[in-house]
Amino acid sequence: MSNIFEITKQFTFEAAHYFPNMPEGHIYKKIHGHSFVGEVTFYGKQKKDNQWVNDFGEINLSLEKIKKKLDHQCINNIKEIGLPTLENIAMWIGKQLKKEYSNVRSVKLSRPSCGESCVYKIN
């Protein structure tokens, strides 16, 4: 039997967004900001040489690149995300990580002050 692990790294960023598709006067049509908490999960067996699934140091470097694009930005300006919903932001983060890691399993994105979160499961 082989041991399979899931490891998770948390990160945060601050960003603004708005929803241009909402009707005039709707609160979400105005630009507003959130504190986001992200969690990325990877799965797999321990590597024989170092006994870990992934190097958290390498994950940190990848997340720093992602954070640099998101932190203190208006997410609407990142065209690849599309409408800046929790779902679309989580999916975009997942796609960025998938370019570097074949074993990324999920991205959880939360707005704790709103009590809201979304989990994007990656195949």
Wavefront OBJ file of the C-alpha trace (Angstrom):
o trace
v 0.000 0.000 0.000
v 1.311 3.459 -0.835
v 0.729 6.525 1.290
v -0.932 9.450 -0.452
v -0.831 12.879 1.166
v -2.481 16.234 0.621
v -0.530 19.339 1.549
v -1.979 22.841 1.676
v -0.430 26.290 1.520
v -2.361 29.412 2.514
v -1.806 32.909 1.112
v -3.565 36.271 1.264
v -4.088 39.280 -0.936
v -6.131 42.483 -1.027
v -7.965 43.428 -4.192
v -10.866 45.394 -5.593
v -13.484 44.489 -8.163
v -16.896 45.465 -9.499
v -19.590 43.847 -11.578
v -20.402 45.913 -14.670
v -23.200 43.483 -15.585
v -25.295 44.420 -12.535
v -28.184 46.868 -12.903
v -27.680 50.573 -12.241
v -27.812 51.343 -8.542
v -26.844 47.807 -7.464
v -24.187 47.844 -4.732
v -21.947 45.344 -6.589
v -21.760 47.642 -9.620
v -19.595 50.011 -7.539
v -15.921 49.270 -7.121
v -15.263 47.665 -3.740
v -12.486 45.686 -2.115
v -11.944 42.509 -0.134
v -9.287 40.732 1.855
v -8.925 37.334 0.178
v -7.523 34.149 1.696
v -6.415 31.453 -0.703
v -5.517 27.852 0.011
v -3.902 25.623 -2.577
v -3.806 21.872 -2.084
v -1.435 19.401 -3.723
v -1.544 15.601 -3.523
v 0.823 12.742 -4.032
v 3.340 10.377 -2.563
v 6.376 11.440 -0.603
v 9.453 11.814 -2.769
v 12.126 9.316 -1.778
v 14.963 11.810 -1.425
v 13.341 14.468 0.770
v 10.187 12.754 2.095
v 7.799 15.524 1.040
v 5.088 15.816 -1.603
v 6.153 19.263 -2.855
v 8.688 21.819 -1.721
v 6.788 24.557 0.136
v 9.585 26.972 -0.796
v 8.899 26.416 -4.495
v 5.148 26.735 -3.894
v 5.785 30.060 -2.123
v 7.685 31.357 -5.153
v 4.825 30.378 -7.469
v 2.257 31.994 -5.190
v 4.305 35.189 -4.982
v 4.072 35.511 -8.789
v 0.301 35.059 -8.604
v -0.054 37.473 -5.677
v 1.972 40.081 -7.563
v -0.709 40.072 -10.274
v -3.632 40.219 -7.805
v -2.554 42.124 -4.694
v -3.790 45.724 -4.468
v -5.150 45.524 -8.003
v -8.557 45.907 -9.589
v -9.259 42.339 -10.659
v -11.422 43.582 -13.532
v -8.175 44.682 -15.214
v -6.943 41.068 -15.434
v -8.748 40.139 -18.642
v -8.011 36.385 -18.402
v -10.160 36.190 -15.267
v -13.271 37.574 -16.917
v -16.073 38.581 -14.563
v -14.294 38.782 -11.175
v -16.365 36.261 -9.225
v -14.852 34.062 -6.516
v -15.323 31.141 -8.905
v -13.454 32.772 -11.788
v -10.618 34.060 -9.600
v -10.140 30.610 -8.010
v -10.169 28.966 -11.445
v -7.606 31.459 -12.775
v -5.302 30.772 -9.808
v -5.704 27.031 -10.407
v -4.820 27.368 -14.080
v -1.699 29.378 -13.232
v -0.547 26.690 -10.790
v -1.384 23.832 -13.168
v 1.246 25.217 -15.576
v 3.909 24.374 -12.966
v 2.410 21.539 -10.899
v 0.678 18.474 -12.273
v -0.426 17.486 -8.760
v -2.359 20.610 -7.759
v -5.728 19.347 -6.505
v -7.770 22.396 -5.526
v -7.873 26.114 -4.865
v -10.038 27.458 -2.067
v -10.664 31.187 -2.141
v -12.367 32.921 0.780
v -13.542 36.364 1.814
v -13.630 35.817 5.588
v -15.228 39.176 6.422
v -18.173 38.169 4.222
v -18.269 34.547 5.383
v -17.936 33.384 1.760
v -15.705 30.863 0.028
v -15.378 28.834 -3.146
v -13.431 25.653 -3.910
v -12.197 24.968 -7.431
v -11.431 21.264 -7.909
v -8.775 20.560 -10.526
v -8.782 17.385 -12.602
l 1 2 3 4 5 6 7 8 9 10 11 12 13 14 15 16 17 18 19 20 21 22 23 24 25 26 27 28 29 30 31 32 33 34 35 36 37 38 39 40 41 42 43 44 45 46 47 48 49 50 51 52 53 54 55 56 57 58 59 60 61 62 63 64 65 66 67 68 69 70 71 72 73 74 75 76 77 78 79 80 81 82 83 84 85 86 87 88 89 90 91 92 93 94 95 96 97 98 99 100 101 102 103 104 105 106 107 108 109 110 111 112 113 114 115 116 117 118 119 120 121 122 123
